[in-house]
Amino acid sequence: MPGLRHFDGMRYEAGLYRQRGKKLSFRSAVVSSCRSRWAGVLIMTLMLASLWAPQSAALAAEALARPAGLEPDIGFWRKIFGEVSTNEALVHDNRYLGIVYEKLDLSGITSDGARQREMDAAKARYARILTRLAAGDRTNLGKDERRVLELWSGRPGSSSLRAAADRVRVQQGLSDRFLEGFVRSGRWQEHIRDSLRQSGVPEMLAALPHVESSFNPEARSYVGAAGLWQFTAGTGRRFMRIDGAVDERRDPYRSSEAAARLLKANYGELSSWPLAITAYNHGTGGMRRAVRAVGSDNIETIVRNYDGPAFGFASRNFYVSFLAAEEVERNAESYFGPVRRDAPERLTTIEVPAYLSASTLEQSLGLPRETLQAYNPSLLPAIWMGKKYVPRGYALRLPDSVSNAEAGTRMADISGGDRRSAQLSDPTPRTHKVRRGETLSGIAARYGTSPSRLASLNRLSKRNLIRVGQVLKLPGGPERASADTVSSDSAPSQNSRSQTYVGERLRLAGNSEGG
């Protein structure tokens, strides 16, 4: 909980020491401690902790702003997450989300292409209606035209309608996927909340993966953002290990710890949770530019008035969609009826003592490969194909049916001949043939390198454009673990579209967007 800190096997909480299940009064504990020559050090440590802990608690407890002017936008995403399924879609204004023109029924359309055509047709239909109304023609209005005019009543005249014609957008519903994610979230919710709490981040941000991935650790966006929290390789390397053997973005536990640290770093730079949360999508540098452009750090002012070239629909709606997702999660039974989350995962974790092959681990632990793969999603295919070893020091997760003592004994019994002192190096030179849907950042992440290094090696243009069928040279040499540093201008991913997940972070799957 907030304010709880650990010191030498003891924990200090609400004026009590607790050690090995025993409770002592504060006074008796201090008297006992004074008998030790370390008493002064201990007391000083506790005094410092008592000063630090409330600050951390205050950081996490700061209320998240919910401006009344953004309630229509929050309500829109509440419908998308809690009421409108993937077989339905809302035709709406992309700047004022309270303006919804129509709810489309796509349930009888099975192919993605046909659905897209239906949404494009609806978008074009309402653009025509708005264009006609903007021209001032109010004679012989049809039912839809009268309804659209009524939606805009009380707003400025024809100029607003003309602009609205360029802002028609279609958003598919996500309620069924939200429910699936809600059920899955129970496996990791406890760890996510612990991670946020330890970093001094508001616990309600545990709902953010609903916006990012629907709590699907296998989610991958069109531009290569991966995992529960949708880190790109570049940002992920600041907080996690990403190389040719391990990609911790795929690990719900490690990526949750990384997300907590990133959110804390964002807040440290921006001193505002609404801005820090939006920066998760748009980057802290992008948010600083937004503040300068509008002359305010008020999130409503930025959402309504900032028109930076990279501040697209996803960035503009990231904060309001998060607030909506948190609200739907908190009131899940009101939206979905009785529902139960998956039980928390119970795991045994043991450190790998040397570089070991997957087959050695299978034989030593007596577990099938499929089980090891399922419990360790961050281990990449190269390991299971025998091209890489499980790295020394890797925290291997096992079913809790295997105790720590038993796993430790089995690891200790691995013969010296099966223990390696170094990772397998990659054969050089290497190449990769670009396939449809791949991006430079995604390819770089797969091979444990950076997009800039890949672009330099292949003499790509400044825009780093690649084409299907192109053969890229890949850098050789040993793998490198990620640097555990924090930079100031980055977000896990931004301004991208995905066919499956929240590509610009709001799952634009099959959407038709205006503007």
C-alpha positions as CSV (number, residue, x, y, z in Angstrom):
1,M,0.0,0.0,0.0
2,P,1.1,3.6,-0.3
3,G,3.7,4.7,2.2
4,L,4.9,1.2,3.0
5,R,8.6,0.7,2.8
6,H,11.0,-2.2,3.5
7,F,14.1,-2.1,5.6
8,D,16.3,-5.1,6.5
9,G,13.6,-7.7,6.8
10,M,11.2,-5.3,8.6
11,R,8.5,-3.1,7.3
12,Y,7.2,0.1,8.8
13,E,3.5,0.7,8.5
14,A,1.2,2.9,10.6
15,G,3.5,3.0,13.6
16,L,4.1,-0.7,13.8
17,Y,7.1,-3.0,13.1
18,R,6.3,-6.3,11.6
19,Q,8.8,-9.0,11.3
20,R,8.4,-12.7,10.6
21,G,4.7,-12.4,11.4
22,K,5.2,-10.9,14.9
23,K,3.8,-7.5,15.8
24,L,5.6,-5.2,18.3
25,S,4.5,-1.9,19.5
26,F,6.5,1.0,18.2
27,R,7.9,1.8,21.6
28,S,9.0,-1.8,22.4
29,A,10.5,-2.2,19.0
30,V,12.6,1.0,19.4
31,V,13.7,0.0,22.9
32,S,14.7,-3.4,21.6
33,S,16.5,-1.8,18.6
34,C,18.5,0.5,20.8
35,R,20.3,-2.4,22.2
36,S,21.9,-2.8,18.9
37,R,24.7,-0.6,17.7
38,W,22.7,0.0,14.6
39,A,19.8,1.6,16.5
40,G,20.8,5.1,15.4
41,V,21.0,4.2,11.8
42,L,17.6,2.4,12.0
43,I,15.8,5.3,13.6
44,M,17.3,7.8,11.1
45,T,16.2,5.5,8.2
46,L,12.7,5.3,9.6
47,M,12.5,9.1,10.0
48,L,13.6,9.6,6.4
49,A,11.1,7.0,5.2
50,S,8.3,8.7,7.1
51,L,9.1,12.0,5.3
52,W,9.4,10.3,1.8
53,A,6.4,8.0,2.0
54,P,3.7,10.7,2.3
55,Q,5.2,12.5,-0.6
56,S,5.0,9.3,-2.7
57,A,1.4,8.8,-1.5
58,A,0.5,12.4,-2.3
59,L,1.9,12.0,-5.8
60,A,-0.3,8.9,-6.5
61,A,-3.3,10.3,-4.7
62,E,-3.5,13.5,-6.8
63,A,-7.0,13.7,-8.3
64,L,-7.2,13.3,-12.1
65,A,-8.9,16.3,-13.6
66,R,-12.2,15.6,-15.3
67,P,-13.3,18.8,-16.9
68,A,-17.0,19.2,-17.5
69,G,-16.4,20.3,-21.0
70,L,-14.9,16.9,-21.8
71,E,-17.8,14.9,-20.4
72,P,-19.4,14.4,-23.9
73,D,-16.1,12.9,-25.1
74,I,-15.8,10.6,-22.1
75,G,-19.5,9.6,-22.7
76,F,-18.7,8.7,-26.3
77,W,-15.9,6.3,-25.3
78,R,-18.0,4.9,-22.5
79,K,-20.5,3.8,-25.2
80,I,-17.7,2.4,-27.3
81,F,-16.2,0.4,-24.5
82,G,-19.4,-0.6,-22.7
83,E,-22.3,-0.6,-25.1
84,V,-21.4,-0.7,-28.7
85,S,-20.0,-4.1,-30.0
86,T,-17.6,-4.7,-32.8
87,N,-20.6,-5.5,-35.0
88,E,-21.7,-1.9,-34.6
89,A,-20.2,1.5,-35.3
90,L,-20.9,5.1,-34.5
91,V,-20.8,7.8,-37.2
92,H,-19.6,11.0,-35.4
93,D,-17.8,14.3,-35.4
94,N,-14.1,13.7,-34.8
95,R,-13.5,16.8,-32.7
96,Y,-16.8,17.1,-30.8
97,L,-17.6,13.5,-29.9
98,G,-20.9,14.3,-28.4
99,I,-22.2,14.8,-32.0
100,V,-23.1,11.2,-33.1
101,Y,-25.0,11.1,-36.4
102,E,-25.9,7.4,-36.6
103,K,-25.3,4.0,-35.1
104,L,-24.5,1.4,-37.9
105,D,-25.4,-2.2,-37.7
106,L,-22.7,-4.3,-39.3
107,S,-23.8,-7.7,-37.9
108,G,-25.0,-9.0,-41.3
109,I,-21.7,-8.0,-43.0
110,T,-19.0,-10.7,-42.6
111,S,-16.0,-9.5,-44.6
112,D,-13.8,-6.7,-43.5
113,G,-13.8,-5.2,-46.9
114,A,-17.5,-5.0,-47.1
115,R,-17.7,-3.5,-43.6
116,Q,-15.2,-0.8,-44.6
117,R,-17.2,0.1,-47.6
118,E,-20.3,0.4,-45.5
119,M,-18.6,2.7,-43.1
120,D,-17.0,4.8,-45.9
121,A,-20.5,5.1,-47.5
122,A,-22.0,6.4,-44.2
123,K,-19.2,8.9,-43.8
124,A,-19.6,10.2,-47.3
125,R,-23.4,10.4,-46.8
126,Y,-23.1,12.6,-43.8
127,A,-20.4,14.7,-45.4
128,R,-22.8,15.5,-48.2
129,I,-25.6,16.4,-45.8
130,L,-23.4,18.7,-43.9
131,T,-22.1,20.3,-47.1
132,R,-25.7,21.0,-48.2
133,L,-26.7,22.4,-44.9
134,A,-23.6,24.6,-44.8
135,A,-24.6,26.1,-48.2
136,G,-27.7,27.5,-46.5
137,D,-30.3,25.3,-48.3
138,R,-33.0,24.6,-45.8
139,T,-35.8,23.7,-48.2
140,N,-37.3,20.2,-48.5
141,L,-35.0,18.7,-45.9
142,G,-35.2,15.0,-45.4
143,K,-35.4,13.2,-42.0
144,D,-31.6,12.7,-41.7
145,E,-30.9,16.3,-42.7
146,R,-33.3,17.7,-40.1
147,R,-31.8,15.5,-37.5
148,V,-28.2,16.6,-38.3
149,L,-29.3,20.2,-38.3
150,E,-30.9,19.7,-34.9
151,L,-27.6,18.2,-33.6
152,W,-25.8,21.4,-34.4
153,S,-28.5,23.7,-33.1
154,G,-27.1,26.4,-30.9
155,R,-23.7,26.3,-32.5
156,P,-22.2,28.8,-34.9
157,G,-23.8,28.8,-38.4
158,S,-22.7,27.6,-41.8
159,S,-19.0,27.9,-41.2
160,S,-19.2,25.3,-38.4
161,L,-21.2,22.9,-40.6
162,R,-18.8,23.3,-43.5
163,A,-15.9,22.4,-41.2
164,A,-17.9,19.5,-39.7
165,A,-18.3,18.0,-43.2
166,D,-14.5,17.4,-43.1
167,R,-14.6,15.9,-39.7
168,V,-17.0,12.9,-40.1
169,R,-15.5,9.8,-38.7
170,V,-16.7,6.2,-38.0
171,Q,-15.7,4.3,-34.9
172,Q,-16.4,0.6,-34.4
173,G,-17.6,-0.5,-31.0
174,L,-15.3,-2.5,-28.7
175,S,-17.6,-3.6,-25.9
176,D,-17.2,-7.4,-26.6
177,R,-13.4,-7.0,-26.7
178,F,-13.4,-4.8,-23.6
179,L,-15.3,-7.6,-21.7
180,E,-12.8,-10.2,-22.9
181,G,-10.0,-7.9,-21.7
182,F,-11.7,-7.3,-18.4
183,V,-11.8,-11.0,-17.7
184,R,-8.2,-11.5,-18.7
185,S,-7.0,-8.5,-16.6
186,G,-7.6,-10.5,-13.4
187,R,-4.4,-12.4,-14.1
188,W,-2.1,-9.4,-13.7
189,Q,-4.3,-6.7,-12.0
190,E,-2.7,-7.2,-8.6
191,H,0.9,-6.9,-10.0
192,I,-0.1,-3.9,-12.1
193,R,-1.5,-2.0,-9.1
194,D,1.5,-2.9,-7.0
195,S,3.8,-1.6,-9.7
196,L,1.9,1.7,-10.0
197,R,1.7,2.1,-6.3
198,Q,5.4,1.5,-5.8
199,S,6.2,4.2,-8.5
200,G,3.8,6.7,-6.9
201,V,1.4,6.5,-9.9
202,P,-2.4,6.6,-9.4
203,E,-3.7,3.1,-9.2
204,M,-6.6,3.9,-11.5
205,L,-4.1,3.9,-14.3
206,A,-4.2,0.1,-14.1
207,A,-7.1,0.5,-16.6
208,L,-4.9,1.9,-19.3
209,P,-4.2,-1.4,-21.0
210,H,-7.9,-1.5,-21.9
211,V,-7.1,1.4,-24.3
212,E,-3.8,0.0,-25.4
213,S,-4.4,-3.7,-26.0
214,S,-7.6,-5.0,-24.3
215,F,-5.2,-6.7,-21.9
216,N,-3.9,-8.9,-24.6
217,P,-0.1,-9.5,-24.0
218,E,0.2,-10.8,-27.6
219,A,-1.1,-7.6,-29.1
220,R,1.1,-6.0,-31.8
221,S,0.3,-2.8,-33.7
222,Y,1.0,-2.1,-37.3
223,V,4.2,-0.2,-36.4
224,G,5.5,-2.9,-34.1
225,A,4.3,-1.7,-30.7
226,A,3.9,-4.8,-28.6
227,G,2.4,-6.3,-25.5
228,L,-0.1,-5.3,-22.8
229,W,1.2,-1.7,-22.7
230,Q,2.1,-1.3,-26.4
231,F,5.7,-0.2,-26.1
232,T,7.6,0.4,-29.3
233,A,11.1,-1.1,-29.4
234,G,12.8,2.3,-29.0
235,T,10.9,3.3,-25.8
236,G,10.9,-0.2,-24.5
237,R,14.7,-0.4,-24.5
238,R,14.8,2.5,-22.0
239,F,13.1,0.3,-19.4
240,M,13.3,-3.3,-20.5
241,R,15.5,-5.9,-22.2
242,I,14.8,-6.2,-25.9
243,D,17.3,-8.1,-28.0
244,G,17.5,-11.2,-30.2
245,A,16.6,-13.6,-27.4
246,V,14.3,-11.6,-25.1
247,D,11.6,-9.0,-25.6
248,E,10.2,-8.0,-22.2
249,R,7.5,-6.0,-23.8
250,R,5.7,-9.3,-24.2
251,D,5.9,-10.0,-20.5
252,P,2.9,-8.6,-18.6
253,Y,4.9,-8.3,-15.4
254,R,8.0,-6.6,-16.7
255,S,6.1,-4.4,-19.1
256,S,3.8,-3.2,-16.3
257,E,6.7,-2.3,-14.1
258,A,8.2,-0.4,-17.1
259,A,4.9,1.4,-17.8
260,A,4.7,2.6,-14.2
261,R,8.2,4.0,-14.4
262,L,7.5,5.7,-17.7
263,L,4.3,7.3,-16.3
264,K,6.2,8.5,-13.3
265,A,8.9,9.9,-15.5
266,N,6.2,11.7,-17.6
267,Y,4.7,13.2,-14.5
268,G,8.1,14.3,-13.3
269,E,8.6,16.3,-16.4
270,L,5.1,17.7,-16.8
271,S,3.7,18.0,-13.2
272,S,0.2,17.1,-14.4
273,W,-1.3,13.7,-14.6
274,P,-3.6,14.5,-17.6
275,L,-0.6,15.6,-19.5
276,A,1.6,12.7,-18.3
277,I,-1.1,10.2,-19.4
278,T,-1.5,11.9,-22.8
279,A,2.3,11.9,-23.1
280,Y,2.2,8.1,-22.9
281,N,0.8,8.4,-26.4
282,H,2.2,11.7,-27.6
283,G,5.5,12.0,-25.8
284,T,6.6,14.5,-23.2
285,G,8.2,16.7,-25.8
286,G,4.9,16.7,-27.8
287,M,3.0,17.8,-24.7
288,R,5.4,20.6,-23.9
289,R,4.9,21.9,-27.5
290,A,1.1,21.7,-26.9
291,V,1.3,23.7,-23.7
292,R,3.4,26.4,-25.4
293,A,1.1,26.5,-28.4
294,V,-2.1,27.1,-26.5
295,G,-0.5,28.9,-23.6
296,S,-2.0,26.6,-21.0
297,D,-1.5,23.2,-19.4
298,N,-5.3,22.7,-19.0
299,I,-6.1,19.4,-20.7
300,E,-9.5,20.6,-22.0
301,T,-7.9,23.6,-23.6
302,I,-5.3,21.4,-25.3
303,V,-7.8,18.8,-26.5
304,R,-10.1,21.5,-27.9
305,N,-7.6,23.9,-29.4
306,Y,-4.2,22.3,-30.1
307,D,-3.7,21.4,-33.7
308,G,-0.1,20.2,-33.8
309,P,0.7,18.1,-36.9
310,A,1.3,14.9,-34.8
311,F,-1.5,15.5,-32.4
312,G,-4.0,13.3,-34.2
313,F,-7.3,11.7,-33.1
314,A,-5.6,9.2,-30.9
315,S,-3.5,11.6,-29.0
316,R,-6.4,14.0,-28.6
317,N,-8.6,11.3,-27.2
318,F,-6.1,9.3,-25.2
319,Y,-7.0,10.9,-21.9
320,V,-10.8,10.9,-22.2
321,S,-10.8,7.3,-23.5
322,F,-8.7,6.3,-20.5
323,L,-11.2,8.0,-18.1
324,A,-14.0,6.2,-19.9
325,A,-12.3,2.8,-19.8
326,E,-11.6,3.2,-16.0
327,E,-15.2,4.1,-15.4
328,V,-16.5,1.1,-17.4
329,E,-14.1,-1.2,-15.6
330,R,-15.1,0.1,-12.2
331,N,-18.8,-0.4,-13.1
332,A,-18.4,-3.6,-15.2
333,E,-21.5,-5.3,-13.9
334,S,-23.7,-2.3,-14.9
335,Y,-22.6,-2.8,-18.4
336,F,-22.0,-6.5,-18.8
337,G,-24.0,-8.1,-16.0
338,P,-22.4,-10.6,-13.5
339,V,-18.8,-11.1,-14.6
340,R,-15.8,-12.6,-12.9
341,R,-12.2,-11.8,-13.7
342,D,-9.6,-14.6,-14.2
343,A,-7.8,-15.5,-11.0
344,P,-4.4,-14.0,-10.4
345,E,-1.6,-16.1,-11.9
346,R,0.4,-18.0,-9.3
347,L,3.9,-18.5,-10.4
348,T,7.3,-19.8,-9.3
349,T,10.2,-17.7,-10.4
350,I,13.8,-18.8,-10.5
351,E,16.9,-17.2,-11.9
352,V,18.7,-19.1,-14.7
353,P,22.3,-19.7,-13.4
354,A,24.0,-19.9,-16.9
355,Y,23.2,-19.6,-20.6
356,L,21.0,-22.7,-21.1
357,S,19.3,-24.1,-24.1
358,A,15.5,-24.6,-24.1
359,S,15.9,-28.4,-24.4
360,T,18.2,-28.4,-21.4
361,L,15.5,-26.6,-19.4
362,E,12.8,-28.9,-20.6
363,Q,14.7,-32.0,-19.5
364,S,16.0,-30.6,-16.2
365,L,12.6,-29.1,-15.1
366,G,10.5,-32.0,-16.4
367,L,8.2,-29.5,-18.2
368,P,7.0,-29.6,-21.8
369,R,8.2,-26.8,-24.1
370,E,4.6,-25.5,-24.5
371,T,4.4,-24.8,-20.8
372,L,7.7,-23.0,-20.7
373,Q,6.7,-20.9,-23.6
374,A,3.3,-20.0,-22.1
375,Y,4.8,-18.9,-18.8
376,N,7.7,-17.0,-20.5
377,P,6.3,-15.0,-23.4
378,S,9.3,-12.7,-23.5
379,L,11.5,-15.5,-24.7
380,L,11.7,-15.1,-28.5
381,P,11.4,-17.9,-31.2
382,A,15.1,-18.0,-31.6
383,I,15.4,-19.6,-28.2
384,W,12.8,-22.3,-29.0
385,M,14.4,-22.9,-32.3
386,G,17.8,-23.5,-30.7
387,K,19.4,-20.5,-32.2
388,K,19.8,-18.7,-28.9
389,Y,20.2,-19.7,-25.2
390,V,18.0,-18.6,-22.4
391,P,20.2,-15.8,-20.9
392,R,22.0,-16.1,-17.7
393,G,20.2,-14.3,-14.9
394,Y,16.8,-14.5,-16.7
395,A,13.9,-14.7,-14.3
396,L,12.3,-17.9,-15.5
397,R,8.6,-18.3,-14.6
398,L,7.1,-21.7,-13.9
399,P,3.8,-23.1,-12.7
400,D,3.4,-22.9,-9.0
401,S,3.1,-26.7,-8.9
402,V,6.9,-26.5,-9.1
403,S,8.3,-25.1,-5.8
404,N,11.3,-22.8,-5.6
405,A,13.2,-25.4,-3.7
406,E,12.5,-28.1,-6.3
407,A,13.3,-25.8,-9.2
408,G,16.5,-24.7,-7.5
409,T,17.6,-28.3,-7.0
410,R,16.9,-29.2,-10.6
411,M,18.8,-26.2,-11.8
412,A,21.7,-27.1,-9.6
413,D,21.8,-30.6,-11.1
414,I,22.4,-29.3,-14.6
415,S,25.8,-30.6,-15.7
416,G,28.6,-28.3,-16.5
417,G,28.6,-29.4,-20.1
418,D,25.1,-28.0,-20.6
419,R,26.0,-24.6,-19.0
420,R,27.3,-22.0,-21.4
421,S,29.3,-18.9,-20.4
422,A,28.1,-16.8,-23.4
423,Q,25.2,-16.3,-25.7
424,L,25.2,-17.8,-29.2
425,S,26.3,-15.2,-31.7
426,D,24.4,-14.5,-34.9
427,P,25.8,-15.6,-38.2
428,T,26.9,-12.7,-40.4
429,P,26.1,-11.3,-42.8
430,R,22.3,-11.6,-42.2
431,T,19.5,-10.3,-44.3
432,H,15.7,-9.9,-44.0
433,K,13.2,-9.8,-46.8
434,V,10.5,-7.3,-46.1
435,R,7.0,-8.8,-45.9
436,R,3.6,-7.0,-46.3
437,G,2.6,-5.2,-43.1
438,E,6.2,-5.0,-41.7
439,T,7.8,-1.7,-40.5
440,L,11.4,-0.7,-40.0
441,S,10.8,-0.4,-36.2
442,G,9.2,-3.9,-36.0
443,I,12.0,-5.5,-38.0
444,A,14.6,-3.8,-35.8
445,A,12.9,-5.0,-32.6
446,R,12.8,-8.6,-34.0
447,Y,16.5,-8.6,-34.5
448,G,17.5,-6.7,-31.4
449,T,18.7,-3.5,-33.1
450,S,17.4,0.0,-33.6
451,P,15.6,1.5,-36.6
452,S,18.3,4.2,-37.0
453,R,21.1,1.5,-37.1
454,L,19.1,-0.5,-39.6
455,A,18.4,2.6,-41.7
456,S,22.1,3.6,-41.7
457,L,23.3,0.1,-42.7
458,N,20.8,0.0,-45.6
459,R,21.3,3.7,-46.6
460,L,17.6,4.3,-46.4
461,S,16.1,7.8,-47.0
462,K,15.4,10.2,-44.1
463,R,11.8,8.9,-44.1
464,N,13.1,5.3,-43.6
465,L,10.8,4.0,-46.3
466,I,10.9,0.3,-47.0
467,R,9.0,-1.8,-49.6
468,V,7.6,-5.3,-49.8
469,G,10.2,-7.7,-51.2
470,Q,13.2,-5.4,-50.2
471,V,16.1,-7.3,-48.8
472,L,17.6,-5.5,-45.8
473,K,21.1,-6.1,-44.4
474,L,21.0,-6.8,-40.6
475,P,23.8,-5.9,-38.2
476,G,25.7,-8.9,-36.7
477,G,27.7,-9.1,-33.5
478,P,26.7,-10.0,-30.0
479,E,23.4,-9.0,-28.4
480,R,23.2,-6.0,-26.1
481,A,20.9,-5.7,-23.1
482,S,18.9,-2.5,-23.0
483,A,20.2,0.6,-21.2
484,D,18.1,1.3,-18.1
485,T,17.9,5.1,-18.7
486,V,15.1,7.6,-19.1
487,S,14.8,10.0,-22.0
488,S,12.4,12.9,-22.1
489,D,10.7,12.9,-25.5
490,S,9.1,9.5,-26.2
491,A,5.9,7.6,-26.1
492,P,5.4,3.8,-26.5
493,S,3.8,4.5,-29.9
494,Q,2.0,7.2,-31.6
495,N,0.3,8.3,-34.8
496,S,0.0,4.7,-36.1
497,R,-2.9,2.7,-37.4
498,S,-3.5,-1.0,-36.7
499,Q,-5.7,-3.6,-38.3
500,T,-6.2,-5.3,-34.9
501,Y,-5.3,-3.1,-31.9
502,V,-5.4,0.5,-30.9
503,G,-2.9,1.5,-33.6
504,E,-3.0,5.2,-32.7
505,R,-3.8,3.7,-29.3
506,L,-7.6,3.8,-29.7
507,R,-8.0,0.7,-31.9
508,L,-8.8,2.1,-35.3
509,A,-9.7,-1.3,-36.6
510,G,-11.7,-0.9,-39.7
511,N,-12.5,2.8,-39.0
512,S,-13.2,5.5,-41.5
513,E,-11.7,8.7,-40.4
514,G,-12.2,12.2,-41.7
515,G,-9.9,15.3,-41.7
